[in-house]
Amino acid sequence: MYVPRHLELSEAYTTTLLKEVRAGNLVTFHAQGPAATLVPFYLDEERRVLVTRLVRDNPQVTEHSIGPALVILDEADAYISPQWYVTNEVAPSVPTWDYITVHVRGAMRIDTSLEGAIRAVRELTLRTEPAAVLDAVDEARLTAMARTIVAVEISLDHIEGKAQMSQDRHPDDVRSLICALEDRGETTMVKYLREVTLPYAEQRLATIARLHESRNGRAEEQAYRVARLH
């Protein structure tokens, strides 16, 4: 994934995102080409692996994979209309799409044991539901379900986080985006825009202003010297 420095997610933000159970695309590569499945993942912090489950008959399980696997975890995304920018009247723009995503690359390990499948199902359930939900499932039924799947682990060999969140816009544009997305219930996007993008945009504008002042000052000084020579 191409990640310019100013779009990098902080390590703290990326870690927090990985700790939350969420669905993502598991991408693997085979002789016939790439394959992908949307599945839920949880993080095993002690072993530094993402864990999920796949149906046993899935080609990603039955066919030999080539190289590392890729997990794509998207936290949030939203269409951005240029009409939401307050500067659009003087500097017309085009639509874009803002998003927050994390990519993990690493070796994939498939655990075909019944114990591994049950463990993955239990952990995914207990991290998202009260224990009573799992307790209500008959053990025989749980075992029968587990026989149809395998546990899959992806090692955290390489992690990249990216937030394309209008960092290059004027602070007034960012504020107007916050209002527009807030009206649409995009709480995750609004939180990031308010806590990360807006401070960055304000600092960026201040830096640009200082550079302009510095250049203007040097130009005036040079003009003064030239005038004195004549």
C-alpha positions as CSV (number, residue, x, y, z in Angstrom):
1,M,0.0,0.0,0.0
2,Y,1.3,3.4,-0.9
3,V,1.4,5.6,2.3
4,P,2.7,9.1,2.1
5,R,4.2,10.2,5.4
6,H,1.5,12.7,6.2
7,L,-1.2,10.0,5.7
8,E,0.4,7.4,8.1
9,L,-1.6,6.2,11.0
10,S,0.1,6.5,14.3
11,E,1.3,3.2,15.9
12,A,-1.0,3.8,18.8
13,Y,-4.0,4.2,16.6
14,T,-3.1,1.2,14.5
15,T,-2.7,-1.0,17.6
16,T,-6.1,0.1,19.0
17,L,-7.7,-0.7,15.6
18,L,-6.2,-4.2,15.5
19,K,-7.4,-4.9,19.0
20,E,-11.0,-4.5,18.0
21,V,-12.7,-7.5,16.4
22,R,-13.7,-6.5,12.9
23,A,-14.3,-8.0,9.5
24,G,-11.6,-7.7,6.8
25,N,-10.5,-9.2,3.6
26,L,-8.1,-12.1,3.8
27,V,-6.2,-12.1,0.5
28,T,-4.0,-15.0,-0.5
29,F,-2.1,-15.8,-3.7
30,H,-2.2,-19.1,-5.6
31,A,-1.2,-20.6,-8.9
32,Q,-4.5,-19.6,-10.4
33,G,-4.2,-16.1,-9.1
34,P,-5.3,-14.1,-6.0
35,A,-8.2,-15.1,-3.8
36,A,-10.1,-13.2,-1.1
37,T,-12.7,-13.8,1.6
38,L,-14.3,-11.3,4.0
39,V,-14.1,-12.8,7.5
40,P,-13.9,-11.5,11.1
41,F,-10.5,-11.3,12.8
42,Y,-9.4,-11.0,16.4
43,L,-5.9,-10.2,17.6
44,D,-3.9,-12.6,19.8
45,E,-1.5,-10.1,21.3
46,E,0.7,-12.6,23.1
47,R,1.4,-14.6,19.9
48,R,1.2,-11.6,17.6
49,V,-1.2,-13.1,15.1
50,L,-4.6,-12.2,13.7
51,V,-7.0,-15.1,14.0
52,T,-10.0,-16.0,11.9
53,R,-11.8,-19.0,10.5
54,L,-12.6,-20.3,7.0
55,V,-14.8,-23.0,5.6
56,R,-12.8,-26.2,5.0
57,D,-13.8,-26.3,1.3
58,N,-12.6,-22.7,0.6
59,P,-9.9,-22.8,-2.1
60,Q,-7.8,-20.5,0.2
61,V,-7.6,-23.6,2.5
62,T,-7.4,-26.4,-0.1
63,E,-5.0,-24.8,-2.6
64,H,-1.4,-24.1,-1.8
65,S,-0.8,-20.4,-1.2
66,I,2.3,-18.5,-2.5
67,G,4.1,-16.0,-0.3
68,P,2.6,-14.1,2.6
69,A,-1.1,-13.4,3.0
70,L,-2.6,-9.9,3.2
71,V,-5.3,-8.8,5.6
72,I,-7.2,-5.5,4.7
73,L,-9.0,-4.0,7.7
74,D,-11.1,-0.9,6.9
75,E,-12.2,1.1,9.9
76,A,-14.3,3.7,8.1
77,D,-14.8,5.4,4.8
78,A,-17.1,8.1,3.3
79,Y,-17.8,9.9,0.0
80,I,-16.7,13.6,0.2
81,S,-18.6,16.0,-1.9
82,P,-16.8,19.2,-3.0
83,Q,-19.9,21.1,-2.2
84,W,-19.1,20.6,1.5
85,Y,-15.9,22.6,1.2
86,V,-16.4,26.3,2.1
87,T,-13.5,27.2,-0.3
88,N,-15.3,25.4,-3.2
89,E,-16.8,28.7,-4.5
90,V,-13.4,30.3,-5.0
91,A,-11.4,27.1,-5.8
92,P,-13.8,24.5,-7.3
93,S,-12.7,20.9,-6.5
94,V,-13.9,17.4,-7.4
95,P,-15.3,14.6,-5.3
96,T,-13.1,12.3,-3.3
97,W,-13.3,9.4,-0.9
98,D,-11.8,9.6,2.6
99,Y,-10.9,6.4,4.5
100,I,-9.0,4.8,7.4
101,T,-7.4,1.4,6.7
102,V,-4.8,-1.0,8.0
103,H,-3.0,-3.7,5.9
104,V,-1.2,-6.6,7.6
105,R,1.1,-8.9,5.7
106,G,2.4,-12.1,7.2
107,A,2.8,-15.9,7.0
108,M,-0.5,-17.8,7.0
109,R,-0.9,-20.9,9.2
110,I,-4.0,-23.1,8.8
111,D,-5.0,-25.2,11.9
112,T,-7.1,-28.1,10.7
113,S,-7.7,-29.5,14.2
114,L,-11.1,-29.5,15.8
115,E,-9.7,-27.9,18.9
116,G,-8.3,-25.0,16.8
117,A,-11.6,-24.4,15.1
118,I,-13.6,-24.5,18.4
119,R,-11.1,-22.1,20.0
120,A,-11.4,-19.6,17.1
121,V,-15.2,-19.7,17.3
122,R,-15.3,-19.3,21.0
123,E,-12.9,-16.4,21.0
124,L,-14.6,-14.5,18.3
125,T,-17.9,-15.0,20.1
126,L,-16.7,-14.1,23.6
127,R,-15.1,-10.9,22.2
128,T,-18.3,-9.7,20.7
129,E,-21.1,-11.2,22.8
130,P,-21.9,-12.0,26.4
131,A,-20.8,-15.5,27.6
132,A,-24.5,-16.5,27.8
133,V,-24.7,-16.5,24.0
134,L,-22.1,-19.2,23.8
135,D,-23.4,-21.1,26.8
136,A,-26.8,-21.4,25.1
137,V,-25.3,-23.4,22.2
138,D,-25.4,-27.1,22.7
139,E,-21.9,-28.6,22.8
140,A,-22.7,-31.2,20.1
141,R,-24.0,-28.4,17.8
142,L,-20.9,-26.3,18.4
143,T,-18.7,-29.3,17.6
144,A,-20.7,-30.1,14.4
145,M,-20.2,-26.4,13.3
146,A,-16.5,-26.5,14.1
147,R,-16.0,-29.6,11.9
148,T,-16.9,-27.6,8.8
149,I,-14.2,-24.9,9.4
150,V,-10.5,-24.4,10.1
151,A,-8.8,-21.8,12.2
152,V,-6.4,-19.5,10.3
153,E,-3.6,-17.3,11.7
154,I,-1.8,-14.5,10.0
155,S,1.5,-13.4,11.7
156,L,2.0,-9.6,12.1
157,D,5.1,-9.4,10.0
158,H,4.4,-6.1,8.4
159,I,1.7,-3.5,9.4
160,E,0.8,-0.4,7.5
161,G,-1.9,2.1,8.5
162,K,-3.2,4.8,6.3
163,A,-5.8,7.6,6.8
164,Q,-6.6,9.7,3.8
165,M,-8.7,12.2,5.7
166,S,-8.5,15.6,3.9
167,Q,-5.3,16.5,5.6
168,D,-4.3,18.8,2.6
169,R,-7.5,20.9,2.9
170,H,-7.8,24.4,4.5
171,P,-8.9,24.2,8.2
172,D,-12.2,25.8,7.3
173,D,-12.9,23.0,4.8
174,V,-12.1,20.4,7.5
175,R,-14.6,22.1,9.8
176,S,-17.3,22.1,7.2
177,L,-16.6,18.4,6.5
178,I,-17.0,17.7,10.2
179,C,-20.4,19.3,10.1
180,A,-21.5,17.5,6.9
181,L,-20.3,14.0,8.1
182,E,-21.8,14.6,11.6
183,D,-25.2,15.2,10.0
184,R,-24.8,11.8,8.2
185,G,-23.9,9.9,11.4
186,E,-20.3,9.2,10.4
187,T,-19.0,9.2,14.0
188,T,-15.7,7.5,13.4
189,M,-14.8,9.8,10.5
190,V,-15.8,12.9,12.5
191,K,-13.7,11.8,15.5
192,Y,-10.6,11.4,13.4
193,L,-11.2,14.7,11.5
194,R,-11.7,16.6,14.7
195,E,-8.8,15.0,16.7
196,V,-6.2,14.4,14.0
197,T,-6.9,16.1,10.7
198,L,-8.0,19.5,12.0
199,P,-4.9,20.1,14.2
200,Y,-2.7,18.9,11.3
201,A,-4.5,21.2,8.8
202,E,-4.1,24.2,11.2
203,Q,-0.4,23.5,11.8
204,R,0.1,23.1,8.0
205,L,-1.6,26.4,7.3
206,A,0.5,28.2,9.9
207,T,3.7,26.7,8.5
208,I,2.8,27.9,5.0
209,A,2.0,31.4,6.3
210,R,5.5,31.5,8.0
211,L,7.2,30.4,4.8
212,H,5.4,33.1,2.8
213,E,6.4,35.8,5.4
214,S,10.0,34.6,5.3
215,R,10.1,34.7,1.5
216,N,8.4,38.1,1.4
217,G,10.9,39.4,4.0
218,R,13.9,38.2,2.0
219,A,12.4,39.6,-1.2
220,E,12.0,43.0,0.4
221,E,15.5,42.9,1.8
222,Q,17.0,42.1,-1.6
223,A,15.0,44.9,-3.3
224,Y,16.3,47.3,-0.7
225,R,19.9,46.3,-1.4
226,V,19.4,46.6,-5.1
227,A,17.9,50.1,-4.6
228,R,20.9,51.2,-2.6
229,L,23.3,50.0,-5.3
230,H,21.5,52.3,-7.7
